[in-house]
Amino acid sequence: MELPGSEDIAFFREHGYWISPVIVPSEVIDAAEHGMTRFYAGDHDHALPDVPATRGWQPADGDVLRKNDYSSLRVDELAALVRHPAIGATAAALSGAGGIRLWHDQLLFKPPGGSAQVGWHTDRQYWQSCTSDEMLTAWVGFHDVDEVNGAVAFMPGSHRWSVNGLDFFSQDAAGLEASIVAQGFDPAPVVPRMRRGQVSFHNCRTVHGSSPNLSTTPRRSIAIHLQPTTNRWRPGATHPNDTLVRHNPDPDYTDPAIQPLLWPR
């Protein structure tokens, strides 16, 4: 397993994101694609409680951006991708964490035709129940991605900003960028092209989003949200994870059933 070198780690910490070489084998992604098909068909290996946090996109929602959390806890092929050792080990090297746990995953399906995009946002804004500012996300496309089919875009250095008013679900990218400028920051997005098997990693405070899929086929991917093993629940805020993890008596973000240890293994 080839881990990030000192220059890669320096790039991640300076820019807030980093694109790996090909680190996920084709056969693992092949299996994950099959798992995605099974997930949408309701062919699950494991059940989760039927609560709002576990529902996500449903067929009745139509041809929109599909976002389904906790897919790797339900379908084994998706779990194999999420738990692939190169992902956890790379996340630990980039962040400097002594260990990496799953926070939660998001199975993502962006339909063709330009009907949906992901607004500029930070993951940290949605994770206020966490004590750690060094959580990060690994994003894995199931095929090559570029600016045509809606690759993830990053604003370099934005993990050092203090910016408000961003929104994952917003379809007004220009309005969000204007808001960022009004707050005194320079949104200069980069859109890395990625080959199948490459993985993007970004800090939880990095501003990112993605444009509509203008290709003729769906953009299929999974976002793997990760936490250092030192992360704990913080009083005064909540997250949907709190409805799934064990309590003792507070939400336990080390629950191995919901947030398994990914590195070291």
N, C-alpha and C positions, 0 to 999 in steps of 0.2 A: 504494500500500500504506500503510495507516494503522498506525503503530507505537505502542506504549504511550507515554503522556505521563509527565511527571514524577510526577503523583499516582498513576498506575498502578504505576510502578516503586517508589514509596515504599510502596504497599500491599503489593506482592509481598515486599519486603524486611522489612516489619514483620510480616506475617501468614504468610509462607511459601508462599502460593499466590495465584493471580490468574486470573480468568475473562475471556477475551477477548470482544469483540463477535464477530459472525459474520465470520470471516476466511477460511474455506475454502469455495469455490464449490460449489453443489449438484452440478454436473456432475462435480467431482472425487470427491465422496463417492459419487455414483451409480456411478461407475466402480470405486471401492474396494469397494462392496457386491458388484458383479459379481466383483471379484477375490477377495473372501472366499469366495464360492460356488465359484469355480474352485480356490482353495487347498484347501478341504475335499474337493473331488472328485479331488485329485491332479493337476490340470491346471496344471502349473508351467512357467514360462518358463525358469527357471534351476535347476540342481541344486546342492545343498550336500552336503558329506560326511555320510554316515550315522553320526552319533555321538550320544550321549545328549543333548547340548545342542540338537540340531536336530530331535529327535523330537516332544516335547511330546505334546499330546492326540492320541489315535488313536481311530477309531470303536469299537474294542473296549472303550474306557474307558467308553462309555455316555453317558447324559444328565447329565453333570456340567459343572462349569466347564471350558471349553476354554481352554487357554493354550498358544499356539504361538509360540515365539520365531523371529526372523529371517524372518518372512513377507515383508517387503518386499524381501528379497534373492532371493526365489523367484518372486514374482508382480508383473508390471509395474504393474498398476493400483494395487497397494498401495504400490509404490515411488513412484509419482507423488504419492500423498497424503503419505507420509512426507517427501518432498523438496519439498513445496510451499513456495515461498520465504517466505510469510508466517509459517510455523511457525519456521523457523530464525532469521529476522530478529527475530521477537518474543522468542524465547528469548535471543538475544544482548542485546537491549535490556533485558530484565528482569534478567538475571544480570550484565550489564556485561562479558561475555566479548567478546574481540576476534574470535572465530570460534567456530562451533558444528559439531561432528561428530556423526554418529549414534553412539550407544553400542550399542544394539540395540532392536528393537521387539518387542512382544508383541501378537499378535492374540488378542482376548478375545471369548468367546461365553458369556453367562450364560443358562442355560435358564430358561424360566418355571416358576412353581410353587413358588418359594422353596426349592429344593434346594441352593443354593450361595451363599456369600458370600465376600468377600475380607477376611481378618482385618486388624486394625490393625497397621501395619508402617511402616518407613521403607525407602526404596530404598537408602539409604547402607549399611544393615546387610548388604546382599547385594553391595556393591561395594567390599569391603575391599582389592581389588587396585589400586584407583585412588588417585592422589595428590590428586585434587581433591575438596574439600568443596562445590563449587558446581555440581555436576552437577544436571540438572533433567529433569522429565518433562512432555511434552505429551500430554494425553489427549483423543482425538477420538471422540465418539459418532457412530454412523451414523444416528441419529434423535434426537428430543427425549429428554431424560433427566430424571428427578426421583426423589423418595424412594420412589415405588412400584416403579419398574423397576430400582432398585439403582444410583442415581447415585453417583459417587465422593464421599466425605465427607472433610473435612479437620479437623484440630485446629489452630486458628489459633495462631501463635507457637511451635508445637512444634518448629520447626527450630532453636530455641535450647535445647531440652531435651537431657538426656543420659539416655535411657531404654533399658532392656534388656528382653529377654524377649518381644518382639513377633514375630508370625508371619503372613506372607501367607496361609498355608493354614489357619489356625485358623478353626473355625466357632463359637468361643466368644467373641463380641464383649464380652459382659459381664465375662467373666473377664479379658480383656486390659485393659479399662477399669479394673477393680479393681486390677490390677497397676500401672497407670500412677498411680493415686491413691496406692497404697502407696509409690511412689517419690517422692511429694511434688509431683506435677503435677496440673493441673486439666483433665481431658478434657472439653472443651465443643465437640463436633463441630458443624460446619456442613455442610449438604447443599445445595450450589448447584443450582438448576434450570438446565438448559442447553438452548438451542435447537440444532437441527441446524446445523452450521457454526461454532458456538462451540467454543473449545478451552480446556481448563483447563491451567494451568502450575503446577507445584509444585517446590519445592526438594527435593533428594534426602534432606534430613534431616527433612522435614515428615512427621508421622504422618498416615496416611490409610488408608482401606479402603472397603468398600462393602457394603451390606446385600443380602439376598436379592432376587431379582427376583420380585415378587408380581404382575406383569402377566400377560397371556395370550400375550405374544410374546417372543422372545429379546431380550436386551440385547446389542447387537453394537457393538464398539468396537476401537480400537487404541491402545495405550500406546506412545509414541515416546520412548524414553530417550535423553537428549542429554548430550554432554560438551563442555566448553570445549576449544578446540584446545590448551590448555596441559596437559591431563590426560595422565598417563603411567602406565605399569605400576609398581607398588610391590612390591619383594621381600617375601616372607613370606606372601603370600596369592595365591589363584587365583580365576579366574572362568571360566565356560564359554566366554567369548569367547577365552580363551587357546588353545583347541583349534582355532580358526578363523583367527585373524589370523596374519600372517607374523611370523617371529621374526628378530631381528638382534643378538645371539642371544636377547634377552628378547622377550616378547610386545610387539608394536608396535601401540599403540592409535591410530596414524594410518594404518593399512592402508586404502587407498582402496577396496579391493574389499569389505571387511567393514564399515568405518566411514567412509563417504564424508563429504566436507565438504558441509554443508548451507548454511552461511552464513559469509563472503560467497561468492557464486556467480560 
